[in-house]
Amino acid sequence: MRVRTALTRRQPASTRALGGRTVASSLVTGPVTCLERCLVADLLYAVLLIGVFVVLALALRGLEKL
């Protein structure tokens, strides 16, 4: 007789619950590797940092005109 443990009752690792539905994890994340995610995150961080400095520069420029 096989004993049911928490590990045997679990859903397979290839599925995740999403909004009450079970969806394959490849549909949720796609074939994106960790390296690609890190590269995109670094790029977005750089864009955000540059954007903040542009906004600060424009704000200071606007204050000088007053």
Residue pairs with C-beta under 8 A, 6 or more apart in sequence:
2 8
11 17
11 22
13 25
14 24
14 25
14 26
15 22
15 23
15 24
15 25
16 22
16 23
16 24
16 25
16 28
17 23
18 28
